[in-house]
């Protein structure tokens, strides 16, 4: 790929923003943490999700997410036998307190947790005018809150609806895969509190990570593959009706 001098000059400030952010973040990382040895992803096993909302509550507590906003949420799908293309979807309060008993008979019901997909080709990073949104060297899409203008371009560009403007800071917010935790050797808050193991943090650069065997032995998909974002949020048992 060729790059003009003008394009390079436009990208330099964004690169500086990202580098400053990562340097600051490294101060909180474990002493032996090496970005080059990690490429983070998330595996969600839909048949294991019971819709309890523990992940939503854990995320809110860990990341101080304002009420009514979500870094992760859970949707319930009901698909009638006669209407496969038009599922009924609900997510009361993001599924934070679980779900009321369904009244629909027949068909099938299942839960789908959603979050930032931490795309390799993320539309949000492409539209950010100041480089406040960027992909870290270890594959996590992050936002530098000090540089974010709150312009909402990234909110509109995200095809997964996972971004919002924090009403307290007027800046963009979303799932960061608990970057402050995983760089210390911990897992994400949502994975830690999931009672069934429906969520699993994965390091795609670690040949010993169980995700590699799982990907080989299961039919794993991503949301909206037609968007070609190279999502790193993998779903097992994803129904074709899920949007």
N, C-alpha and C positions, 0 to 999 in steps of 0.2 A: 504494500500500500504506500503510495506517495503522499506527501504532505507539504503544502505550501508554507512559506515563511509566515504568512498571515495566520494560517490555521495553527501553526506552532505557537505563535505569540498569544493567541486566544486561549490555548490549552494550558499554557504555563501557569497562570494564576490558579486554575482549578487543581492542577497537580500539586501546587504549593499548599493549597488548603487541605487536600487529602493527606499530604505528608505530615503537616503540622498536627492534624487530628490523630494520626496513627502514632506519632511520637508521644503525644500526650497519653494515648491509650496504653502504650507499652509500659508506662510507669506503673500501671495497675496489673499488668500481665505477670504470670508466673516467671520466675527467673530463667527457667529452661524452656520457655515457650518460643517456638521457632515458626514464624509465619510460613516459611517455605515448605514446611512439613505438613501443612493443613490445607484442605479445600473443603469447607464446611457444607453440609447438606442436611435435610430433614426427611425422615421416612415416616409416613403415616399409614398405619394398618387399619383401614376402615372397618373390617369385621370386628376388630377389638374395641372400637370406640362405643361407649355406652351412653354418651351424651350427658355425663354428670356435671360438666362445667368446671371441674377442678382446674383445668388448664387455663381457663379464662380468669378465674379468681387468682390463681397463682401468678399469672402474668401481670395482672393489675396491681397486686401487692408488691411484686418485685420491681416493677418499672414505673410506679406511681401514675398509672394510666387514669385520666379523668373519667368520672362517671359518664356513661353514655357513649364512650369511645372505646375502641378495641384494637389492640395490636394482634390479637388472635381471637377468633370467635368460632362457634360451632353452629352448623345448620342441620336441621332435620328434614329429610326428604321422605315423602310418601308418594309412591308410584302405583297407581291403580293398574290392574291387569289390562284394562281396556284403553288406557290413556298413557302409554309409555313415554310419549314425546313431551308431555306437559305435566311434570311432577309438581306436587304441592310442596312448597318450601317455607319453613318458619324458623325463626331464630330469636325468641323472646329475650331481650336484654343480652343479645349475643350468646345466649345459652349459658350465661354465667351461673344461674341458679338451677340448671337442668331444664327439663321439659315436662309440661303436663301430659298426662296420658292421652294418647291419640285416640280419636273417635272413629277413624276410618277403618273399615273392614276390608279384607282382601288386599291383594297387591303386596308390596313390601315397604318396610320402613328401615332407614339407616341414617347414621349421623356422619357429617363431613366436617372435620376441623379445617379451618383456613387461616392463613397467615401470609406474610411476605414470602414470595417464592425465591428470593435471592438469586435472581436471574443472572446468567453470565452476560447476556445481551439485554440489559435492563433498559426499557424505554424511559424510566424515570431519570436515570443518569444522563441520558442523551438530551433531555430537554431542560435540565437545570442550568440556568444562565450564569451561575457563579461557581459551579463545581461543588456546591455544598453536599450534594448527593453523589456518592462515588462507590466503587467496588474495591474493597480492601484486597491486599495481596493474597489473603487466605479465603477469598470468595464470599465475603459478607457485604451486602449492600448497606451502607451506613449514611448517616446525615450529620454533618457538622452544624450543631445548633447555633453556633456563634456567627456562621456565615449565611445561614438560610434566610432568605428574604420574605418567606411566607407568600410567595407569588402564586402558589397552587398549581404551577405547571406540572409538577411531578404527580400531584393528586389526580389530575385529569389524564395524565399519560399512563398511569398504572392500569393494566387490563384486568387486574385481580381485585381492585377495590380495596387495597390493603393500607392505603395511606389516609391520613386525616391531618387537619390543622389543629394543633393543641390550643385550646381556648385560653390557656394561661400564658403561653409563650408566643402565640401567633406564629409559630414555625411548624414545619412539617414533622410528622411523627409516624412511627411504624415499628414493626418487629425488627429487632437487631440480632436475633438469635441469642439474646442475652450475652452480647459480646464481652461485657465486663465479667461474665462468669466463665465462659468457655476458654478464654485466654488464661484463666487460672487453673484449668484442669477440671472445672465443674461442668455439669450439663446445664441445659436451659431450665428455667423455672417450670415451664409447662411440661417438660419431660419428667422432671423430678417428682411432680405431684400426680402424674397420670397413674391411676390405680391398676390399669390393665396393660400398660406398656404399648399403648396405641401410637405413641409418639417416640421416635428414637433419633437422637442427634447422631450424625454420621460424619466421619472424616474420609472423604473419597481418596485421599492420598495415602491412607494407611492400609496396606495390603491385608492386615489382620482384622480390619473392621468387619463386623458381621454383615454389613450392608452389601458387600460384594457377593457373598453367597446368596443372600436374599434376592438380589437383582437377577441372579442367574436362574433361580428356581421359581420365581413368581412373575406373573404378568403385571408389571409395574408401569404406571402411566403418570403423566403430568396434566395439570389443568390447562385448558386451551392450547393444545400443542400447535394449532394453526398460527399462533402468534409468533412462533419461532424465537422465543425469549431465552431458550435453553435453561428453563427452570430447574432449580435444584431442590425442589420440594416434591418428593416422589410419593405416589399414592398406590397402595395395594388394594385391589378390589374396587376400583373406581368405576361406578356405573356410567354408561354413556349419557344418561340424562343430566348428570351434574354439570353445571355451568360455572 
